[in-house]
Each structure stands twice: as C-alpha cells, then as structure tokens.
Amino acid sequence: MAVAERQRPRRSCLAVPGSSQKMIDKARGLPADQVFLDLEDACAPLAKPDARKTIVAALNEGGWGDKTRVVRVNDLTTEWTYRDVVEVVEGAGANLDCIMLPKVQTAEQVAWLDLTLTQIEKTMGYEVGRIGIEAQIENARGLVNVDAIAEASPRVETIIFGPADFMASINMKSLVVGEQPPGYDVGDAYHYILMRILMAARANDLQAIDGPYLQIRDVDGFRRVAGRAAALGFDGKWVLHPGQLDACNETFSPKQEDYDHAENILDAYEYFTSEAGGKRGAAMLGDEMIDEASRKMALVIANKGRAAGMRRTDRWTPPED
C-alpha cells in the first residue's frame, strides 16, 4: 500500500453509532476528516444485526465527500465479528476505506482480518488490498504485542489508543474513578502507552491516533489532552461529539509556515528527481538537504494542511539554468 494511502488525513476521527440513522445523516455534513460507523460499543447486542444493514445503506448512499469512511467491527473474541466483516464488506466494500478492529491483542488477529478481506474482495470482484485496517490497542497484551501488530499486514494504516478499556484492563483505579494522588499528573500515566504506540506506528510508516476524551462538553480539557498527543507526534484524535471537532482539527493542523515548507519540499523533490532537475535522489532546498525521507515527512504535513483547507503563502520555484 502506498504511503499516500496510508497517510490519509485523520486529524479528527468522528465516532458515530451504526444503529442511529439520525447521527449518521448528521455526520455527513460535519467537518471531520474521518467518520467511523460503530458496530461495537455504540451498538447494543440486539441492535447489531440491523445496524449492519443501516451502515451498508449509508455507505452506498454516499454524500461523505472527502471523508475517510471506516466501520468499527466487534472484538474478534465475540460472536459478531465475522458477520460484521462479511455483511459490511460484501454489501458496501466499494464505498468503504477501512475496517477498524478493536481490542487487538495479537498479530494473528490482524492476519485473520487481512485474509478475510482478501477472500471477500476476490469473491466480489473488488480491488484486492484496497480496504485498509485500523488496529485499536485497548489492553496490556495488545500493547506488549504492538510492534508485531503494526507489522502484521500491509493493509494496516493506523494504530489507535483506546484509553478507557485500557485503563480498566490494567486496573488503573485512579483514572477509572478519578482518585488521583497529590501532585499526580494524569498525563504521566498515558505517556509510556502513547509513546509505545507512536514508535510502533512510525517504525512501520503508519499513523498514530489518540482515543476519545469522554467529557464531551469540556472543550478546554479536550484541547489540553489533544495538544499533548499532537506534541508527541500523533496524527489525530477521536471525536465523540461535534462540539469537539473544531478544537481537534485546529490542534492537529500544521502552522502556516510548516505547511508552506512541506509543499515546497514536495515540489523541489519532484523537480530534482526529474530529468530536468538532474535525476538527483538528494538535493539542497535552501540550507536543508532533502531526500525520499524528507518527501515522506513532508507529505504527512502537506496532507494535514490540505485537509484543513490551507492555502500556500510561499511557493518554491526551480532554479534558473
């Protein structure tokens, strides 16, 4: 899978219950980079079969614009996952970008999803390998195995942190019930987990996405938590309520000067690697050496800026002969 496909804009990843037609319809018009229609926690067990049908219809009806279209299926240890994948992908695979697999614990679970997707794609005549995988880490075993999970399939595009289930899985009472020792910074508890996920993602050219902030009306709190993830290098964050969207997109968008520089790197690298530019794999852009690694990093920033609707205020031009 090409880096450009893996690096879809995902500043804001909006969670939408797959059983709610009203929320699905509203989500189409919201400024989220990604919408994921949820068959897991947001759907009661008795609602899941009908929710699959609702999701298939919503994907096929369109109206999603440039949003990345994702469906979160159920945990692979449940009885629902197989039908989730088969019904959704057979019914709407042509209009689906990724499947999100929650509570991933081993690379074998990702491999199962990859193989199942391949079988469905071949059966339905879809392009094999086009549908990506988003792997969500929500317990200790998943974090211990995160490197293998990130490497398990070329379809994997993101590694996602699921904080609520993770904290419950390791019995972190202070965060679950809000009893924090004096002088304790909640961010300290997450730092190792976030960095572990980030390193696994970056080592495999994947995106790292932070999980939700549950206090949906506390926008200042959301900005603070999102800012911490963005400062570490995360690409985006889950959004549970439309009121969090503007803060999320702003936090994970580049500064204007960084966006301009990224676009200039892409233009310069394309020129210098061309016949006219001397077919060079490395060249100077001002005082900076740029190469293929520079291009990949610049593409990430440029994609974020484009998703934010940013316009260039500075444009590089090839040197005159």
C-alpha positions as CSV (number, residue, x, y, z in Angstrom):
1,M,0.0,0.0,0.0
2,A,1.4,3.4,-1.0
3,V,2.4,5.8,1.7
4,A,-0.1,8.4,0.3
5,E,-2.9,6.0,1.0
6,R,-1.7,5.2,4.5
7,Q,-1.4,8.8,5.3
8,R,-5.0,9.9,4.7
9,P,-5.9,13.0,6.7
10,R,-7.1,11.8,10.1
11,R,-6.9,14.9,12.3
12,S,-10.4,14.3,13.6
13,C,-12.0,10.8,13.7
14,L,-15.7,11.1,14.4
15,A,-17.4,8.2,16.2
16,V,-21.0,7.6,15.0
17,P,-23.3,4.8,16.3
18,G,-24.1,2.5,13.4
19,S,-27.6,2.0,14.8
20,S,-28.5,5.7,14.6
21,Q,-29.7,6.9,11.2
22,K,-30.1,10.4,12.6
23,M,-26.5,10.6,13.7
24,I,-25.2,9.0,10.5
25,D,-27.1,11.6,8.4
26,K,-25.8,14.4,10.6
27,A,-22.2,13.1,10.3
28,R,-22.1,13.5,6.5
29,G,-22.2,17.3,6.9
30,L,-19.7,17.7,9.7
31,P,-16.0,18.8,9.2
32,A,-14.4,15.5,10.3
33,D,-11.5,14.0,8.3
34,Q,-12.7,10.5,9.2
35,V,-16.1,9.1,10.2
36,F,-16.2,5.6,11.7
37,L,-19.6,3.9,11.9
38,D,-19.5,1.9,15.0
39,L,-20.8,-1.7,15.4
40,E,-19.1,-2.3,18.7
41,D,-19.6,-0.3,21.9
42,A,-22.1,2.2,20.5
43,C,-24.5,-0.6,19.5
44,A,-26.4,-2.8,21.9
45,P,-26.1,-6.5,21.1
46,L,-29.7,-6.8,19.9
47,A,-29.2,-3.8,17.6
48,K,-26.1,-5.1,15.8
49,P,-27.8,-7.1,13.0
50,D,-29.9,-4.2,11.9
51,A,-27.0,-1.7,12.4
52,R,-25.0,-3.6,9.8
53,K,-27.8,-3.1,7.2
54,T,-28.1,0.6,8.2
55,I,-24.3,1.1,7.7
56,V,-24.3,-0.7,4.3
57,A,-27.1,1.6,3.1
58,A,-25.4,4.7,4.5
59,L,-22.1,3.9,2.8
60,N,-23.7,3.1,-0.6
61,E,-25.9,6.3,-0.4
62,G,-22.8,8.4,-0.4
63,G,-22.6,12.1,0.5
64,W,-19.4,11.6,2.5
65,G,-17.3,14.0,0.4
66,D,-13.5,13.5,1.1
67,K,-14.0,11.9,4.5
68,T,-12.3,8.6,5.2
69,R,-15.1,6.0,5.6
70,V,-14.5,3.5,8.3
71,V,-16.5,0.8,10.1
72,R,-15.6,-0.4,13.5
73,V,-16.5,-4.1,13.8
74,N,-16.7,-6.0,17.1
75,D,-13.9,-7.5,19.0
76,L,-12.6,-10.7,17.3
77,T,-13.3,-12.7,20.5
78,T,-17.0,-12.1,20.2
79,E,-19.6,-13.9,18.1
80,W,-20.4,-10.9,16.0
81,T,-17.2,-10.0,14.2
82,Y,-17.4,-12.5,11.3
83,R,-20.8,-11.3,10.3
84,D,-19.8,-7.7,10.7
85,V,-17.0,-8.0,8.3
86,V,-18.8,-10.2,5.7
87,E,-22.0,-8.2,5.6
88,V,-20.4,-4.8,5.6
89,V,-17.7,-5.5,3.0
90,E,-19.8,-7.6,0.7
91,G,-22.6,-5.0,0.9
92,A,-20.5,-1.8,0.7
93,G,-16.9,-2.7,0.1
94,A,-16.7,-0.4,-3.0
95,N,-17.6,2.6,-0.7
96,L,-15.5,1.7,2.3
97,D,-12.0,2.8,3.0
98,C,-11.0,0.9,6.2
99,I,-12.2,-1.6,8.8
100,M,-11.3,-0.8,12.4
101,L,-10.6,-3.8,14.6
102,P,-10.9,-3.1,18.3
103,K,-9.1,-4.7,21.2
104,V,-6.4,-6.2,19.0
105,Q,-4.2,-8.4,21.1
106,T,-2.0,-10.3,18.6
107,A,-0.7,-10.1,15.1
108,E,-2.7,-13.2,14.2
109,Q,-6.0,-11.3,14.7
110,V,-4.9,-8.7,12.2
111,A,-3.8,-11.5,9.8
112,W,-7.3,-13.1,10.1
113,L,-8.9,-9.8,9.1
114,D,-6.5,-9.4,6.2
115,L,-7.2,-12.9,4.9
116,T,-10.9,-12.5,5.3
117,L,-10.9,-9.1,3.4
118,T,-8.9,-10.7,0.6
119,Q,-11.3,-13.5,0.2
120,I,-14.3,-11.2,0.1
121,E,-12.5,-8.8,-2.3
122,K,-11.8,-11.7,-4.7
123,T,-15.3,-13.0,-4.4
124,M,-16.9,-9.7,-5.0
125,G,-14.5,-8.5,-7.7
126,Y,-13.1,-5.6,-5.6
127,E,-9.6,-4.4,-5.9
128,V,-7.6,-6.7,-3.6
129,G,-5.8,-4.9,-0.8
130,R,-7.6,-1.5,-1.2
131,I,-9.5,-1.7,2.1
132,G,-7.2,-0.7,4.9
133,I,-7.1,-1.9,8.6
134,E,-7.1,0.3,11.7
135,A,-5.9,-1.6,14.8
136,Q,-7.0,-0.4,18.2
137,I,-4.9,-1.2,21.2
138,E,-7.1,-1.5,24.4
139,N,-5.3,-3.8,26.8
140,A,-1.9,-4.8,28.1
141,R,-1.5,-7.7,25.8
142,G,-2.1,-5.6,22.8
143,L,0.4,-3.0,23.9
144,V,3.1,-5.7,24.6
145,N,2.5,-7.0,21.0
146,V,2.0,-3.7,19.3
147,D,5.1,-4.0,17.1
148,A,4.0,-7.3,15.7
149,I,0.5,-5.9,15.3
150,A,1.8,-3.0,13.3
151,E,3.8,-5.3,11.0
152,A,1.1,-7.9,10.6
153,S,-0.4,-6.7,7.3
154,P,0.4,-4.2,4.6
155,R,-3.3,-3.1,5.0
156,V,-2.6,-1.6,8.4
157,E,-2.9,2.2,8.2
158,T,-3.2,3.2,11.9
159,I,-2.6,2.2,15.4
160,I,-5.2,3.6,17.8
161,F,-5.1,4.0,21.6
162,G,-8.3,3.1,23.4
163,P,-7.8,4.6,26.8
164,A,-11.0,3.6,28.7
165,D,-10.8,-0.1,28.1
166,F,-7.0,0.0,28.5
167,M,-7.1,1.6,31.9
168,A,-9.8,-0.8,33.1
169,S,-7.7,-3.7,31.8
170,I,-4.7,-2.8,33.9
171,N,-6.8,-1.9,37.0
172,M,-5.7,1.8,37.0
173,K,-8.2,2.8,39.7
174,S,-7.0,6.4,40.0
175,L,-8.1,7.1,36.4
176,V,-11.2,5.0,36.4
177,V,-12.8,6.6,39.4
178,G,-10.9,9.9,39.5
179,E,-9.0,9.4,42.7
180,Q,-5.6,10.8,42.0
181,P,-2.7,11.1,44.5
182,P,-1.5,14.6,45.4
183,G,0.9,16.0,42.8
184,Y,-0.1,13.3,40.3
185,D,-0.4,14.3,36.6
186,V,-2.9,12.1,34.7
187,G,-0.7,12.7,31.6
188,D,2.1,10.8,33.2
189,A,0.1,7.6,33.2
190,Y,-0.5,7.8,29.4
191,H,3.0,8.9,28.3
192,Y,4.5,5.5,28.1
193,I,1.5,4.0,26.4
194,L,1.2,6.8,23.8
195,M,4.9,6.7,23.0
196,R,4.9,2.9,22.7
197,I,2.1,3.1,20.2
198,L,3.7,6.0,18.4
199,M,7.0,4.2,18.0
200,A,5.4,1.1,16.6
201,A,3.4,3.2,14.2
202,R,6.3,5.3,12.9
203,A,8.6,2.3,12.6
204,N,6.1,1.0,10.0
205,D,5.1,4.2,8.3
206,L,1.7,4.2,10.0
207,Q,-0.4,6.8,11.6
208,A,-0.9,7.0,15.4
209,I,-4.4,8.1,16.6
210,D,-5.3,9.1,20.1
211,G,-8.5,7.8,21.6
212,P,-11.5,9.8,22.9
213,Y,-11.9,12.4,25.6
214,L,-15.1,11.4,27.4
215,Q,-16.0,14.8,28.9
216,I,-17.7,15.9,25.7
217,R,-18.7,19.4,26.9
218,D,-15.2,20.2,28.3
219,V,-13.7,21.7,25.2
220,D,-10.7,23.2,27.1
221,G,-10.0,19.8,28.5
222,F,-10.2,18.3,25.1
223,R,-7.7,20.9,23.7
224,R,-5.3,20.2,26.6
225,V,-5.3,16.4,26.0
226,A,-5.3,16.6,22.3
227,G,-2.4,19.1,22.5
228,R,-0.4,16.6,24.5
229,A,-0.9,13.9,21.8
230,A,-0.1,16.3,19.0
231,A,3.1,17.5,20.7
232,L,4.2,13.8,20.9
233,G,3.6,13.4,17.2
234,F,0.2,11.8,17.0
235,D,-1.7,12.4,13.7
236,G,-5.2,12.8,15.1
237,K,-7.7,12.0,17.8
238,W,-11.2,10.5,18.2
239,V,-14.1,12.9,18.5
240,L,-17.3,11.8,20.3
241,H,-19.3,15.0,19.8
242,P,-19.5,17.6,17.1
243,G,-18.5,20.3,19.7
244,Q,-15.0,18.8,19.8
245,L,-14.4,18.9,16.0
246,D,-13.1,22.5,15.6
247,A,-10.7,22.1,18.5
248,C,-9.5,18.8,17.1
249,N,-8.9,20.0,13.6
250,E,-7.1,23.1,14.8
251,T,-4.9,21.1,17.2
252,F,-3.7,18.6,14.6
253,S,-3.3,21.1,11.7
254,P,0.1,22.4,10.9
255,K,1.2,26.0,11.3
256,Q,1.2,28.0,8.0
257,E,5.0,28.2,7.7
258,D,5.3,24.4,8.3
259,Y,2.6,23.7,5.6
260,D,4.3,26.0,3.1
261,H,7.7,24.4,3.7
262,A,6.2,20.9,3.3
263,E,4.6,21.8,0.0
264,N,7.9,23.3,-1.2
265,I,9.8,20.2,-0.3
266,L,7.4,18.1,-2.3
267,D,7.8,20.4,-5.3
268,A,11.5,20.6,-5.0
269,Y,12.0,16.9,-4.6
270,E,9.8,16.2,-7.7
271,Y,11.9,18.6,-9.7
272,F,15.3,17.4,-8.5
273,T,14.5,13.7,-9.2
274,S,13.3,14.5,-12.7
275,E,15.3,14.6,-15.9
276,A,15.2,18.4,-15.9
277,G,16.4,18.5,-12.3
278,G,19.3,16.2,-12.8
279,K,17.7,12.9,-11.6
280,R,19.1,13.5,-8.1
281,G,18.0,11.5,-5.1
282,A,19.2,14.2,-2.7
283,A,19.4,17.9,-3.2
284,M,19.5,21.2,-1.3
285,L,16.5,23.3,-0.5
286,G,18.0,26.4,0.9
287,D,20.2,25.2,3.7
288,E,18.4,21.9,4.1
289,M,19.2,18.6,2.4
290,I,16.1,16.8,1.2
291,D,15.6,13.2,0.0
292,E,13.0,10.5,0.0
293,A,12.7,10.5,3.7
294,S,12.1,14.3,3.6
295,R,9.4,13.7,1.0
296,K,7.6,11.2,3.2
297,M,7.6,13.5,6.2
298,A,6.5,16.5,4.1
299,L,3.7,14.5,2.6
300,V,2.2,13.9,6.1
301,I,2.3,17.7,6.9
302,A,1.0,18.7,3.5
303,N,-1.9,16.2,3.7
304,K,-2.9,17.7,7.1
305,G,-2.7,21.2,5.7
306,R,-4.7,20.3,2.6
307,A,-7.4,18.6,4.7
308,A,-7.6,21.8,6.7
309,G,-8.2,23.8,3.6
310,M,-4.9,25.7,3.9
311,R,-3.6,27.8,1.0
312,R,0.1,28.3,0.3
313,T,1.6,31.7,1.0
314,D,5.0,30.8,-0.3
315,R,5.9,28.8,-3.4
316,W,9.3,27.3,-4.4
317,T,10.4,27.7,-8.0
318,P,13.1,25.7,-9.8
319,P,16.5,27.4,-10.1
320,E,17.2,29.1,-13.4
321,D,19.8,27.5,-15.6
